[in-house]
Amino acid sequence: DTKKYEEISPILEFYLKEKTGMGLSEINNQRIDQLLDRCGVGNHDIDVFIKLKSDSELSRFSPIKTSNQDEDQRLKEDIVRLIEILKRMDGKLK
């Protein structure tokens, strides 16, 4: 249950750690790109996945300058996109 945008990144890191066996220190954008590409995940999904993870990481250190309603809507939209991507990716990651 994600209530804030900055919570997305740790969830994605845990997901990748559990699905791939990588350590948290190994999970970076370049490694994610390589891993997902090897698993046959499409470039668009890889780009969106990395963007959402990066945006989430940035929001942990610099709060998003939007109203709560705007932030809530963005979070909902991004989570829906992310869930769709994860569904497509899940069977490809071993």
N, CA, C and O atoms as a GROMACS GRO file, in nm:
protein
  376
    1ASP      N    1   0.085  -0.118   0.000
    1ASP     CA    2   0.000   0.000   0.000
    1ASP      C    3   0.089   0.124   0.000
    1ASP      O    4   0.152   0.156   0.101
    2THR      N    5   0.095   0.192  -0.111
    2THR     CA    6   0.182   0.308  -0.127
    2THR      C    7   0.102   0.435  -0.104
    2THR      O    8   0.001   0.459  -0.170
    3LYS      N    9   0.147   0.516  -0.010
    3LYS     CA   10   0.078   0.640   0.021
    3LYS      C   11   0.153   0.762  -0.031
    3LYS      O   12   0.094   0.869  -0.050
    4LYS      N   13   0.283   0.747  -0.054
    4LYS     CA   14   0.365   0.859  -0.098
    4LYS      C   15   0.450   0.816  -0.215
    4LYS      O   16   0.486   0.698  -0.228
    5TYR      N   17   0.483   0.912  -0.299
    5TYR     CA   18   0.559   0.884  -0.421
    5TYR      C   19   0.695   0.823  -0.392
    5TYR      O   20   0.741   0.736  -0.465
    6GLU      N   21   0.759   0.869  -0.285
    6GLU     CA   22   0.894   0.821  -0.255
    6GLU      C   23   0.896   0.675  -0.211
    6GLU      O   24   1.003   0.616  -0.200
    7GLU      N   25   0.780   0.616  -0.185
    7GLU     CA   26   0.774   0.476  -0.144
    7GLU      C   27   0.786   0.379  -0.262
    7GLU      O   28   0.807   0.260  -0.242
    8ILE      N   29   0.774   0.430  -0.384
    8ILE     CA   30   0.779   0.343  -0.503
    8ILE      C   31   0.916   0.280  -0.520
    8ILE      O   32   0.927   0.160  -0.544
    9SER      N   33   1.021   0.359  -0.507
    9SER     CA   34   1.156   0.310  -0.532
    9SER      C   35   1.194   0.192  -0.442
    9SER      O   36   1.243   0.091  -0.492
   10PRO      N   37   1.174   0.201  -0.311
   10PRO     CA   38   1.209   0.085  -0.228
   10PRO      C   39   1.128  -0.041  -0.262
   10PRO      O   40   1.180  -0.152  -0.252
   11ILE      N   41   1.004  -0.023  -0.302
   11ILE     CA   42   0.922  -0.138  -0.342
   11ILE      C   43   0.980  -0.202  -0.467
   11ILE      O   44   0.989  -0.325  -0.476
   12LEU      N   45   1.020  -0.120  -0.566
   12LEU     CA   46   1.078  -0.173  -0.689
   12LEU      C   47   1.212  -0.241  -0.661
   12LEU      O   48   1.242  -0.345  -0.720
   13GLU      N   49   1.291  -0.183  -0.573
   13GLU     CA   50   1.419  -0.244  -0.539
   13GLU      C   51   1.397  -0.380  -0.472
   13GLU      O   52   1.467  -0.476  -0.505
   14PHE      N   53   1.303  -0.389  -0.381
   14PHE     CA   54   1.273  -0.515  -0.314
   14PHE      C   55   1.222  -0.618  -0.415
   14PHE      O   56   1.261  -0.734  -0.411
   15TYR      N   57   1.134  -0.574  -0.506
   15TYR     CA   58   1.082  -0.662  -0.609
   15TYR      C   59   1.196  -0.721  -0.693
   15TYR      O   60   1.203  -0.842  -0.714
   16LEU      N   61   1.287  -0.635  -0.740
   16LEU     CA   62   1.399  -0.681  -0.822
   16LEU      C   63   1.492  -0.772  -0.742
   16LEU      O   64   1.541  -0.872  -0.794
   17LYS      N   65   1.515  -0.737  -0.617
   17LYS     CA   66   1.601  -0.820  -0.530
   17LYS      C   67   1.541  -0.960  -0.518
   17LYS      O   68   1.613  -1.059  -0.530
   18GLU      N   69   1.412  -0.968  -0.493
   18GLU     CA   70   1.346  -1.097  -0.474
   18GLU      C   71   1.339  -1.177  -0.605
   18GLU      O   72   1.356  -1.299  -0.604
   19LYS      N   73   1.313  -1.110  -0.715
   19LYS     CA   74   1.296  -1.180  -0.843
   19LYS      C   75   1.428  -1.221  -0.907
   19LYS      O   76   1.432  -1.319  -0.981
   20THR      N   77   1.535  -1.148  -0.879
   20THR     CA   78   1.660  -1.172  -0.950
   20THR      C   79   1.773  -1.223  -0.861
   20THR      O   80   1.870  -1.280  -0.910
   21GLY      N   81   1.761  -1.202  -0.732
   21GLY     CA   82   1.868  -1.241  -0.642
   21GLY      C   83   1.979  -1.138  -0.632
   21GLY      O   84   2.079  -1.161  -0.563
   22MET      N   85   1.964  -1.024  -0.700
   22MET     CA   86   2.065  -0.918  -0.692
   22MET      C   87   2.061  -0.855  -0.553
   22MET      O   88   1.956  -0.850  -0.489
   23GLY      N   89   2.176  -0.809  -0.507
   23GLY     CA   90   2.182  -0.733  -0.383
   23GLY      C   91   2.136  -0.590  -0.407
   23GLY      O   92   2.141  -0.541  -0.520
   24LEU      N   93   2.091  -0.525  -0.302
   24LEU     CA   94   2.042  -0.387  -0.318
   24LEU      C   95   2.148  -0.295  -0.376
   24LEU      O   96   2.116  -0.203  -0.451
   25SER      N   97   2.275  -0.317  -0.343
   25SER     CA   98   2.381  -0.231  -0.397
   25SER      C   99   2.401  -0.252  -0.547
   25SER      O  100   2.458  -0.166  -0.614
   26GLU      N  101   2.354  -0.364  -0.599
   26GLU     CA  102   2.368  -0.392  -0.743
   26GLU      C  103   2.254  -0.332  -0.826
   26GLU      O  104   2.263  -0.327  -0.949
   27ILE      N  105   2.150  -0.289  -0.761
   27ILE     CA  106   2.032  -0.241  -0.833
   27ILE      C  107   2.050  -0.093  -0.864
   27ILE      O  108   2.030  -0.006  -0.779
   28ASN      N  109   2.088  -0.066  -0.989
   28ASN     CA  110   2.099   0.071  -1.038
   28ASN      C  111   2.038   0.074  -1.178
   28ASN      O  112   2.004  -0.030  -1.234
   29ASN      N  113   2.023   0.193  -1.231
   29ASN     CA  114   1.953   0.207  -1.360
   29ASN      C  115   2.018   0.128  -1.472
   29ASN      O  116   1.949   0.067  -1.554
   30GLN      N  117   2.151   0.129  -1.478
   30GLN     CA  118   2.220   0.057  -1.584
   30GLN      C  119   2.196  -0.094  -1.572
   30GLN      O  120   2.166  -0.160  -1.671
   31ARG      N  121   2.208  -0.147  -1.452
   31ARG     CA  122   2.186  -0.291  -1.430
   31ARG      C  123   2.040  -0.328  -1.457
   31ARG      O  124   2.012  -0.434  -1.513
   32ILE      N  125   1.947  -0.241  -1.417
   32ILE     CA  126   1.806  -0.267  -1.443
   32ILE      C  127   1.782  -0.273  -1.593
   32ILE      O  128   1.714  -0.363  -1.643
   33ASP      N  129   1.837  -0.176  -1.666
   33ASP     CA  130   1.821  -0.172  -1.811
   33ASP      C  131   1.873  -0.301  -1.874
   33ASP      O  132   1.806  -0.361  -1.957
   34GLN      N  133   1.994  -0.342  -1.835
   34GLN     CA  134   2.054  -0.464  -1.890
   34GLN      C  135   1.972  -0.588  -1.857
   34GLN      O  136   1.946  -0.672  -1.943
   35LEU      N  137   1.931  -0.598  -1.731
   35LEU     CA  138   1.855  -0.714  -1.686
   35LEU      C  139   1.723  -0.726  -1.761
   35LEU      O  140   1.689  -0.832  -1.812
   36LEU      N  141   1.649  -0.617  -1.766
   36LEU     CA  142   1.518  -0.621  -1.829
   36LEU      C  143   1.529  -0.644  -1.979
   36LEU      O  144   1.446  -0.712  -2.039
   37ASP      N  145   1.634  -0.587  -2.040
   37ASP     CA  146   1.657  -0.610  -2.182
   37ASP      C  147   1.684  -0.758  -2.209
   37ASP      O  148   1.629  -0.815  -2.303
   38ARG      N  149   1.770  -0.820  -2.128
   38ARG     CA  150   1.799  -0.964  -2.142
   38ARG      C  151   1.674  -1.050  -2.124
   38ARG      O  152   1.663  -1.157  -2.183
   39CYS      N  153   1.582  -1.002  -2.042
   39CYS     CA  154   1.458  -1.079  -2.016
   39CYS      C  155   1.352  -1.054  -2.124
   39CYS      O  156   1.243  -1.111  -2.117
   40GLY      N  157   1.384  -0.970  -2.222
   40GLY     CA  158   1.290  -0.946  -2.330
   40GLY      C  159   1.184  -0.842  -2.299
   40GLY      O  160   1.082  -0.835  -2.368
   41VAL      N  161   1.207  -0.762  -2.197
   41VAL     CA  162   1.114  -0.653  -2.166
   41VAL      C  163   1.135  -0.543  -2.269
   41VAL      O  164   1.249  -0.509  -2.300
   42GLY      N  165   1.028  -0.488  -2.321
   42GLY     CA  166   1.035  -0.386  -2.424
   42GLY      C  167   1.102  -0.258  -2.376
   42GLY      O  168   1.098  -0.225  -2.257
   43ASN      N  169   1.163  -0.186  -2.469
   43ASN     CA  170   1.235  -0.062  -2.436
   43ASN      C  171   1.145   0.041  -2.369
   43ASN      O  172   1.187   0.109  -2.275
   44HIS      N  173   1.021   0.053  -2.416
   44HIS     CA  174   0.930   0.152  -2.357
   44HIS      C  175   0.903   0.118  -2.210
   44HIS      O  176   0.906   0.206  -2.125
   45ASP      N  177   0.878  -0.010  -2.181
   45ASP     CA  178   0.853  -0.051  -2.043
   45ASP      C  179   0.977  -0.031  -1.956
   45ASP      O  180   0.966   0.011  -1.841
   46ILE      N  181   1.094  -0.060  -2.012
   46ILE     CA  182   1.218  -0.037  -1.937
   46ILE      C  183   1.233   0.111  -1.905
   46ILE      O  184   1.265   0.147  -1.791
   47ASP      N  185   1.211   0.196  -2.004
   47ASP     CA  186   1.225   0.341  -1.983
   47ASP      C  187   1.128   0.391  -1.877
   47ASP      O  188   1.166   0.470  -1.790
   48VAL      N  189   1.003   0.347  -1.884
   48VAL     CA  190   0.902   0.390  -1.787
   48VAL      C  191   0.939   0.340  -1.648
   48VAL      O  192   0.930   0.414  -1.550
   49PHE      N  193   0.980   0.213  -1.638
   49PHE     CA  194   1.018   0.154  -1.510
   49PHE      C  195   1.130   0.235  -1.446
   49PHE      O  196   1.122   0.271  -1.329
   50ILE      N  197   1.235   0.262  -1.523
   50ILE     CA  198   1.350   0.336  -1.471
   50ILE      C  199   1.311   0.480  -1.435
   50ILE      O  200   1.356   0.532  -1.334
   51LYS      N  201   1.228   0.543  -1.517
   51LYS     CA  202   1.185   0.681  -1.489
   51LYS      C  203   1.107   0.686  -1.358
   51LYS      O  204   1.130   0.774  -1.275
   52LEU      N  205   1.013   0.593  -1.340
   52LEU     CA  206   0.935   0.594  -1.217
   52LEU      C  207   1.023   0.569  -1.095
   52LEU      O  208   1.006   0.633  -0.991
   53LYS      N  209   1.116   0.476  -1.108
   53LYS     CA  210   1.207   0.448  -0.997
   53LYS      C  211   1.293   0.570  -0.968
   53LYS      O  212   1.311   0.608  -0.852
   54SER      N  213   1.347   0.633  -1.071
   54SER     CA  214   1.432   0.751  -1.053
   54SER      C  215   1.354   0.868  -0.995
   54SER      O  216   1.402   0.936  -0.903
   55ASP      N  217   1.234   0.893  -1.047
   55ASP     CA  218   1.151   1.002  -0.995
   55ASP      C  219   1.118   0.979  -0.848
   55ASP      O  220   1.116   1.072  -0.768
   56SER      N  221   1.092   0.854  -0.813
   56SER     CA  222   1.062   0.820  -0.674
   56SER      C  223   1.184   0.847  -0.586
   56SER      O  224   1.171   0.903  -0.477
   57GLU      N  225   1.303   0.805  -0.633
   57GLU     CA  226   1.425   0.830  -0.555
   57GLU      C  227   1.447   0.979  -0.535
   57GLU      O  228   1.481   1.023  -0.425
   58LEU      N  229   1.428   1.057  -0.640
   58LEU     CA  230   1.448   1.202  -0.629
   58LEU      C  231   1.349   1.265  -0.532
   58LEU      O  232   1.384   1.358  -0.459
   59SER      N  233   1.227   1.215  -0.529
   59SER     CA  234   1.126   1.274  -0.442
   59SER      C  235   1.158   1.248  -0.294
   59SER      O  236   1.107   1.318  -0.207
   60ARG      N  237   1.241   1.148  -0.267
   60ARG     CA  238   1.281   1.123  -0.128
   60ARG      C  239   1.369   1.235  -0.076
   60ARG      O  240   1.371   1.262   0.044
   61PHE      N  241   1.443   1.300  -0.166
   61PHE     CA  242   1.540   1.401  -0.126
   61PHE      C  243   1.497   1.544  -0.158
   61PHE      O  244   1.546   1.638  -0.096
   62SER      N  245   1.405   1.560  -0.253
   62SER     CA  246   1.352   1.693  -0.282
   62SER      C  247   1.203   1.678  -0.307
   62SER      O  248   1.161   1.626  -0.410
   63PRO      N  249   1.124   1.722  -0.212
   63PRO     CA  250   0.979   1.705  -0.223
   63PRO      C  251   0.924   1.762  -0.353
   63PRO      O  252   0.969   1.866  -0.401
   64ILE      N  253   0.826   1.693  -0.407
   64ILE     CA  254   0.760   1.739  -0.530
   64ILE      C  255   0.684   1.867  -0.500
   64ILE      O  256   0.611   1.876  -0.401
   65LYS      N  257   0.702   1.966  -0.586
   65LYS     CA  258   0.640   2.096  -0.564
   65LYS      C  259   0.501   2.102  -0.629
   65LYS      O  260   0.480   2.179  -0.722
   66THR      N  261   0.409   2.021  -0.578
   66THR     CA  262   0.273   2.022  -0.628
   66THR      C  263   0.178   2.017  -0.510
   66THR      O  264   0.219   1.988  -0.397
   67SER      N  265   0.051   2.047  -0.537
   67SER     CA  266  -0.046   2.035  -0.430
   67SER      C  267  -0.068   1.888  -0.399
   67SER      O  268  -0.035   1.802  -0.480
   68ASN      N  269  -0.123   1.859  -0.285
   68ASN     CA  270  -0.148   1.721  -0.247
   68ASN      C  271  -0.238   1.650  -0.347
   68ASN      O  272  -0.217   1.531  -0.375
   69GLN      N  273  -0.335   1.719  -0.401
   69GLN     CA  274  -0.426   1.658  -0.499
   69GLN      C  275  -0.350   1.621  -0.626
   69GLN      O  276  -0.369   1.513  -0.681
   70ASP      N  277  -0.264   1.710  -0.673
   70ASP     CA  278  -0.183   1.681  -0.792
   70ASP      C  279  -0.090   1.565  -0.766
   70ASP      O  280  -0.075   1.477  -0.851
   71GLU      N  281  -0.026   1.563  -0.651
   71GLU     CA  282   0.066   1.456  -0.616
   71GLU      C  283  -0.008   1.323  -0.604
   71GLU      O  284   0.040   1.220  -0.651
   72ASP      N  285  -0.125   1.325  -0.542
   72ASP     CA  286  -0.205   1.203  -0.529
   72ASP      C  287  -0.246   1.148  -0.665
   72ASP      O  288  -0.243   1.027  -0.687
   73GLN      N  289  -0.286   1.236  -0.756
   73GLN     CA  290  -0.326   1.192  -0.890
   73GLN      C  291  -0.208   1.135  -0.966
   73GLN      O  292  -0.220   1.031  -1.031
   74ARG      N  293  -0.094   1.200  -0.957
   74ARG     CA  294   0.027   1.151  -1.024
   74ARG      C  295   0.066   1.015  -0.969
   74ARG      O  296   0.100   0.924  -1.045
   75LEU      N  297   0.061   1.000  -0.837
   75LEU     CA  298   0.095   0.873  -0.774
   75LEU      C  299   0.002   0.762  -0.823
   75LEU      O  300   0.047   0.653  -0.856
   76LYS      N  301  -0.128   0.790  -0.827
   76LYS     CA  302  -0.223   0.690  -0.873
   76LYS      C  303  -0.197   0.649  -1.018
   76LYS      O  304  -0.198   0.530  -1.051
   77GLU      N  305  -0.173   0.746  -1.104
   77GLU     CA  306  -0.147   0.718  -1.245
   77GLU      C  307  -0.018   0.638  -1.262
   77GLU      O  308  -0.013   0.542  -1.340
   78ASP      N  309   0.086   0.677  -1.190
   78ASP     CA  310   0.214   0.607  -1.202
   78ASP      C  311   0.205   0.465  -1.147
   78ASP      O  312   0.265   0.373  -1.203
   79ILE      N  313   0.132   0.446  -1.040
   79ILE     CA  314   0.116   0.311  -0.984
   79ILE      C  315   0.040   0.222  -1.081
   79ILE      O  316   0.075   0.105  -1.097
   80VAL      N  317  -0.063   0.275  -1.145
   80VAL     CA  318  -0.137   0.196  -1.245
   80VAL      C  319  -0.044   0.155  -1.358
   80VAL      O  320  -0.044   0.040  -1.400
   81ARG      N  321   0.037   0.250  -1.409
   81ARG     CA  322   0.133   0.218  -1.516
   81ARG      C  323   0.233   0.114  -1.470
   81ARG      O  324   0.266   0.021  -1.542
   82LEU      N  325   0.282   0.132  -1.348
   82LEU     CA  326   0.382   0.041  -1.295
   82LEU      C  327   0.326  -0.100  -1.278
   82LEU      O  328   0.395  -0.198  -1.309
   83ILE      N  329   0.205  -0.112  -1.230
   83ILE     CA  330   0.143  -0.244  -1.213
   83ILE      C  331   0.129  -0.312  -1.348
   83ILE      O  332   0.153  -0.432  -1.360
   84GLU      N  333   0.089  -0.237  -1.451
   84GLU     CA  334   0.078  -0.294  -1.586
   84GLU      C  335   0.213  -0.344  -1.634
   84GLU      O  336   0.221  -0.453  -1.691
   85ILE      N  337   0.317  -0.267  -1.613
   85ILE     CA  338   0.452  -0.307  -1.654
   85ILE      C  339   0.497  -0.430  -1.577
   85ILE      O  340   0.551  -0.524  -1.635
   86LEU      N  341   0.476  -0.430  -1.445
   86LEU     CA  342   0.518  -0.543  -1.363
   86LEU      C  343   0.445  -0.672  -1.404
   86LEU      O  344   0.505  -0.780  -1.402
   87LYS      N  345   0.320  -0.661  -1.442
   87LYS     CA  346   0.246  -0.779  -1.488
   87LYS      C  347   0.311  -0.835  -1.614
   87LYS      O  348   0.324  -0.957  -1.629
   88ARG      N  349   0.350  -0.747  -1.706
   88ARG     CA  350   0.414  -0.792  -1.830
   88ARG      C  351   0.554  -0.848  -1.802
   88ARG      O  352   0.597  -0.942  -1.868
   89MET      N  353   0.624  -0.789  -1.705
   89MET     CA  354   0.761  -0.829  -1.674
   89MET      C  355   0.769  -0.957  -1.592
   89MET      O  356   0.862  -1.036  -1.608
   90ASP      N  357   0.672  -0.977  -1.506
   90ASP     CA  358   0.682  -1.079  -1.403
   90ASP      C  359   0.718  -1.218  -1.458
   90ASP      O  360   0.804  -1.285  -1.402
   91GLY      N  361   0.654  -1.260  -1.563
   91GLY     CA  362   0.682  -1.392  -1.618
   91GLY      C  363   0.817  -1.400  -1.688
   91GLY      O  364   0.868  -1.509  -1.711
   92LYS      N  365   0.875  -1.285  -1.721
   92LYS     CA  366   1.003  -1.284  -1.792
   92LYS      C  367   1.122  -1.285  -1.698
   92LYS      O  368   1.232  -1.324  -1.737
   93LEU      N  369   1.102  -1.242  -1.574
   93LEU     CA  370   1.210  -1.240  -1.476
   93LEU      C  371   1.214  -1.373  -1.403
   93LEU      O  372   1.110  -1.425  -1.362
   94LYS      N  373   1.332  -1.426  -1.386
   94LYS     CA  374   1.344  -1.554  -1.318
   94LYS      C  375   1.433  -1.541  -1.198
   94LYS      O  376   1.456  -1.638  -1.126
   0.00000   0.00000   0.00000
